[in-house]
Amino acid sequence: MKRVLLIGSGGAGKSTLARKMSKQLNITAFHLDKLLWKPNWQMTPKPEQAIIVNNLVRQDSWIIDGNYNGTLDIRVAAADTIVFSICMYLSSF
């Protein structure tokens, strides 16, 4: 498990899981929300998104979380493990 893709429902805990897996596996986690949003909530144009993601997946190991359909094919093709997160358990309310 060296190239992990985390996808799933919004608010399901993908980024939290990515951070925990990063520590456990000693693999850098990349959060697409942080990489693809520019200041003032401007979305990175799709051609630039593809460049960013292609550069990420060329690395030997990574954990990438995010649901950006425009680059999903790139990430799926490069991943050796795909985790689909549908909910996050809360320890207390």
C-alpha positions in Angstrom: 0.0 0.0 0.0 2.0 2.9 -1.3 -0.4 4.9 -3.4 -3.7 5.4 -1.6 -6.8 7.2 -3.0 -9.5 8.3 -0.5 -12.8 9.2 -2.1 -16.3 9.4 -0.8 -19.1 11.5 0.7 -18.5 15.1 1.7 -17.9 15.3 5.5 -17.2 11.6 5.7 -13.8 12.0 7.3 -11.5 11.5 4.2 -9.0 14.2 5.3 -9.0 12.9 8.9 -8.4 9.4 7.7 -5.7 10.6 5.3 -3.8 12.3 8.2 -4.0 9.1 10.3 -2.9 6.8 7.5 -0.1 9.2 6.7 1.3 8.9 10.2 0.8 5.1 10.3 2.3 4.4 6.9 4.8 7.2 6.9 3.5 8.4 3.5 2.8 12.0 2.7 -0.9 12.9 2.5 -2.2 15.4 -0.1 -5.6 17.0 0.3 -7.1 18.1 -3.0 -9.3 20.7 -1.3 -6.1 22.5 -0.1 -4.4 22.1 -3.5 -7.2 23.1 -5.9 -8.8 26.0 -4.2 -7.1 29.4 -4.7 -7.6 32.5 -2.5 -11.1 34.0 -2.3 -12.6 30.5 -3.0 -11.6 30.5 -6.7 -11.4 27.0 -8.1 -8.3 26.0 -10.1 -9.2 25.6 -13.8 -9.6 22.0 -14.9 -6.5 21.9 -17.1 -4.4 23.1 -14.2 -6.0 20.6 -11.9 -4.9 17.8 -14.2 -1.3 19.1 -14.1 -1.3 19.2 -10.3 -2.7 15.7 -10.0 -0.4 14.2 -12.6 2.6 15.7 -10.7 1.3 14.1 -7.5 0.7 10.6 -8.9 4.2 10.5 -10.4 5.6 10.3 -6.9 6.6 6.8 -5.5 4.1 7.0 -2.6 1.2 9.2 -1.6 -2.2 9.4 0.0 -4.6 11.6 -1.9 -8.0 12.6 -0.5 -10.7 14.4 -2.5 -13.7 14.0 -4.8 -12.7 15.9 -7.9 -14.3 14.0 -10.9 -12.2 15.9 -13.4 -9.1 14.1 -12.3 -10.5 10.9 -10.8 -9.4 8.8 -13.8 -5.8 9.9 -13.3 -5.9 9.0 -9.6 -7.7 5.7 -10.0 -5.2 4.5 -12.7 -2.2 5.3 -10.5 -3.5 4.1 -7.1 -2.7 0.7 -5.7 -5.4 1.1 -3.0 -8.7 2.9 -3.1 -10.8 3.6 0.0 -14.3 4.8 -0.3 -15.4 6.6 2.9 -19.2 6.9 3.4 -19.4 8.1 7.0 -17.4 9.1 10.0 -18.1 7.7 13.4 -18.3 10.2 16.2 -17.0 9.2 19.6 -19.5 11.4 21.4 -22.2 14.0 20.6 
